[in-house]
């Protein structure tokens, strides 16, 4: 593993305050591997053997049932999955696959559990990480239940624009079908939602989305920090 990768992982909230010995032991036990796009890294209902850390690329979390599939979220650098299953030593509730060429660090689950038992700072960081994930799930649930599909898309565009520096241009890194699934919509409903948002300055040019009137779009979207601010 490159030194800069190790340093960036060390800065993760999960590892920031743990002891040097704890961190070194976890890193030495890990496997850093490269994967092309479209590789399924884990399958739901499989035992949780590793904690995964996305060092480069993008990973899609998804689930299937009765022939249907839905996208649950995206993991980007430097991000972890799937901590709860590792700690409980139970099966994965989600599957994961690479959307781009990715580098992923895999730390054996037993080493993570041992570090939690031995290092109080690491245990506290795990509690905080799980609490943050829980609050994110509640916000996603509120977004799904309290907003129309068009409102969900509008708020997603505003968040993506802020993450890209508020340039008024959003570059889609995933296909529109995957985005629709993430927003709880069909591809057809996503197309209709984009058409509706055209009245609020949203222009679609392939994977490039232009936000010509962010103020007008914001008035329509009505963003709320209790739903859209994932830092709280």
N, C-alpha and C positions, 0 to 999 in steps of 0.2 A: 504494500500500500504506500502511496506517495505521502510524504510528510505533510503536505498541505491538506490532503484528505483527512489524515489523522487529526490535524489541528482543527479542521472544520467540524468533525464529529465531536471532538472534545468540547466545542463551544455549544453543542446542543444542550438544551435545558436538562435533558435526561442524564447527561454525563458531566455537566459543568462543575458540579460541586463534589463529585465522588473522589475518593482517594486516588492518588497516582497508581498505587498497586492494583486497585480495583479496575481502573481503566485499562492499564497495561495488560492485565490478565484477560479481560474481555476482548480486547483487540487481538491479542495473540491467539485466542481460541477461535477467532472469526475467520471466515472465508470471503475474500473479495473476488467476485466473478463478473464477467461481462456477458450481457445477453442481447441478442438482436430483438427487434420489435416482434410482438405477437407471441412471446414465450410465456406460458402459464407457470408462475413461480410456486404458487400454492393452490390447492383445491379445498373448497369448503368440505368439512367433515373429516379431513385428514388430521392426524395428531400434530400439535404445535411443536415442531422440533427446533425451530430457529426464530430469533427476533431478526427482522429484516430492516436494513437501513439503506435508503436510496441515496447513493452518492452522486450519481449522474443519470439524467434521463427522466422518464416519467412512468409511473406504474398506475394502472387502473384497478381499483377494488370493485368487484362485481359479485353477483349472486344469481343463482338459477333456481327455478321451481316449476315443475309441471310443464316443461318446454318453454318457459318464459325466462328472460334474462333482464337484469337491471344493473345499471352502473351506480355504485354507492358513493364513490369519491375518487380523487386523484392524489397520488403521493408524489411530491417533487423534492429535489435536494434542498437541504438535507432533511429527510423525513423518515420516520419509523413506522413500521407495522409488523406484527399485529400483537401488541403488548399484552392485552387482557388474556388472550388464549395462552400465551407463554406463561404468565404468572399463575393461572389456574391449572396449568398442565391439562388442558382440554382441547377439543378439536377446534379448528378454524371455523368461524361462522361466515367467512367470506372467502372468495377466491381472488387471486391477483395475477395480472399479466402485464408485461411491458408494452407500452404504447410507442416508445422510441428506443433506440439503442441505449442501453442502460448499464451502469455499474452498480452492483448491489452487494452490500456487506451483510453476511449472515452470521449471527452470533448464536451458538448453541443455547437452547432454552435452559438447560440445566445450569449453565454458567451464569446466566442472568439471574436465575432464582437463588443461586448460591451467593452472588454478589449482593443481592437484596438483603439476604439474611445477615451478611457479615459487615455491610457498610450502611450505617444509619443515614448518611447524606444521600446515598443512592436510593435507599428506600423512600426517603422523603420526596426525592425527585420523581420517583415512580408514582407516588400518590398524587402529586401535582399533575403529572402527565395524564393519568387516568381521569382526574377531575376535569382537565381541559378537554379531553376527548368526549367526556359525558356532556359537557356544556355545548360542544360543537354539534353533537347528535341532537340535543334539544332544539338548538337553533335551526338545524336542517328540518326537523319535524315541524316546527312552527312555520317555516317557510312553505313547506308542502301543504299544510292544512289551512293556512290563513291567506294564501295568495293564489291568484289565477296563474295559469301557465305563462301568460304574457308578462305578468308582474314578476314572476320568478326569473324569466329571461332578462327583463330590464334591469333587475337588481344584480344579476350575475354579470351583465355587461359593465355596469358601473363599478363593481368590485374588481373585475379584470382590468378595467381602464386605470383605476387607482394603482393596482399592483404593477402596471407597466409604466408608471410615471405620469399618469393623467394626460396623455398626449392626445386623447380623443380618437385613438386608433387601437383596436384590439385584434391581435393575430391569433386565430384559432389554432391550437396545437393538436386538437383532436378533431375527428370527423364530426359532422353535424348529427349523425345518428347516435354517436356516443354522447355528445352534448345533450341531445334530447333525452336520452335515457337518464343522464345525471340529473336533469331538471324534472324528471317524472312526467315526460311528455312523449308522444309519438313523433316520428320525424315529420309527419304531415302537420301536426299541431305546431311544431317548431317553425315550420315554414310559414304557417299562417300568423304566428306570433311575430316573426320578423317583419312580415308584411304590415301588420298592425302598427309596429313600432316605427315604420317608415314615416308616419305622421309626426313622430317626435324626433326626427332627425337621424334615424338609424339607417345607414346604407350598407348593403351587403355586396361585397366584391370578392366572390370566392371565399377563401379563408380569412380575408381581411374585412373587418367590420369598422365602419367609420361612424363616430358619434358626432354629428354636426351640431347638435344643440344639447349639451349635457344638462343645462339648467332645466330645459323642458322635459327631458327624459327623467330627471330626478323628481320633478313634480309629479310625473305619472307613476314612477316606481315607489315613491314614498319610503325610502330606505329607513330602517330602524336599527340603532346600535344593539338592541336586544335580539336581533336576528342576524344582521349583516356584519357586525364587528366581531371577528373571530379572535381578537386580542383580549376581549373581556370575558 
